[in-house]
Amino acid sequence: MLKDHANVMGLFLQAGEIIGRKKLQKMIYIAKKLNAPFSERYTFHMFGPYSEELSLRMEELCNLGFVVENKEDKGHYYQYRYTLSPEGERFLEMYPHQMLSSELVEALNEKSSRFLELVSTLLYFEDLDEEEQREKVKTLKAKQNYSEDELNEAFSYIHMLRNLSS
């Protein structure tokens, strides 16, 4: 149990700050698809791959004081910012955890949650050929209205991430 918590906390140690619940979900899903040591189970949800386990784990980490969650009122929605607390840093000094490639963490954290939603959706359907993946996105993500350029960028990005993680 604590190993899974420590691995999530390790992501925050490397990323510094992660802005958005959806972005956090997608970062961990994508890293997991690239063989990072995350154990959370994912199902396909309205915004792409989603893990109830990760949501509960984050609630626990916040309640324990290891992760700080700042909720910002943006008018018509709330935005969440996550950082590792000093207590979380001390915990990680004593508890072994897997470190991800800093290039991978940086590459994921610099992208928007919208783009990571596209990438994670493509990875969710990676067992299909590229044309079928494109059709899945166009069908399941019609409201997002992803362009061909965005789809091409996402496929290139996935290829780049696979090179970073190998």
PECOR-V558342 format. One record per residue. RES is the residue in one small letter. SS is DSSP state (~ for helix, > for strand, _ for the rest). PHI is phi in whole degrees, 0 to 359 (none if undefined). OMEGA is omega in whole degrees, 0 to 359 (* if undefined). Layout:
BEGIN
res ss phi omega
RES SS PHI OMEGA
RES SS PHI OMEGA
END
This chain:
BEGIN
res ss phi omega
m _ none 183
l ~ 296 178
k ~ 299 180
d ~ 295 177
h ~ 296 182
a ~ 295 179
n ~ 295 176
v ~ 294 179
m ~ 296 178
g ~ 299 176
l ~ 298 179
f ~ 293 177
l ~ 300 182
q ~ 281 186
a ~ 279 186
g _ 84 179
e > 229 174
i > 239 184
i > 256 174
g _ 110 177
r ~ 294 180
k ~ 297 180
k ~ 298 178
l ~ 301 179
q ~ 304 184
k ~ 288 179
m ~ 301 182
i ~ 290 178
y ~ 299 181
i ~ 297 178
a ~ 300 178
k ~ 298 178
k ~ 296 178
l _ 261 176
n _ 73 172
a _ 288 188
p _ 278 176
f _ 254 185
s _ 255 184
e _ 299 176
r _ 272 181
y _ 239 170
t > 234 179
f > 277 187
h > 229 182
m _ 306 181
f _ 257 181
g > 98 181
p > 302 183
y > 219 179
s _ 238 173
e ~ 296 178
e ~ 301 179
l ~ 294 178
s ~ 300 179
l ~ 293 179
r ~ 298 178
m ~ 296 177
e ~ 299 178
e ~ 297 181
l ~ 298 177
c ~ 291 180
n ~ 296 178
l _ 283 181
g _ 83 180
f _ 274 178
v > 234 178
v > 260 177
e > 248 176
n > 254 182
k > 257 181
e > 250 177
d > 279 181
k _ 256 180
g _ 95 182
h _ 257 176
y _ 200 176
y > 252 176
q > 243 182
y > 250 177
r > 242 182
y > 240 174
t > 220 175
l > 281 179
s _ 278 174
p ~ 303 177
e ~ 295 177
g ~ 295 178
e ~ 297 179
r ~ 297 178
f ~ 300 182
l ~ 293 176
e ~ 295 183
m ~ 261 186
y _ 244 181
p _ 293 177
h _ 211 181
q _ 276 175
m _ 263 175
l _ 271 174
s _ 299 180
s ~ 298 177
e ~ 295 179
l ~ 295 181
v ~ 299 180
e ~ 296 180
a ~ 297 179
l ~ 287 186
n ~ 289 182
e _ 279 181
k _ 270 179
s _ 285 177
s ~ 295 178
r ~ 298 180
f ~ 294 179
l ~ 295 175
e ~ 297 177
l ~ 296 181
v ~ 299 181
s ~ 293 177
t ~ 294 176
l ~ 300 179
l ~ 293 179
y ~ 298 181
f _ 253 184
e _ 293 178
d _ 285 176
l _ 270 175
d _ 285 188
e ~ 302 181
e ~ 296 178
e ~ 293 176
q ~ 298 179
r ~ 301 180
e ~ 294 177
k ~ 302 180
v ~ 298 181
k ~ 297 179
t ~ 280 186
l ~ 282 183
k _ 243 183
a ~ 303 181
k ~ 294 179
q ~ 286 176
n _ 53 179
y _ 294 179
s _ 276 175
e ~ 298 178
d ~ 298 179
e ~ 294 178
l ~ 297 178
n ~ 298 178
e ~ 298 181
a ~ 295 177
f ~ 296 177
s ~ 296 180
y ~ 298 178
i ~ 299 178
h ~ 300 179
m ~ 298 179
l ~ 297 179
r ~ 298 177
n ~ 293 178
l ~ 295 187
s ~ 271 182
s _ 267 *
END
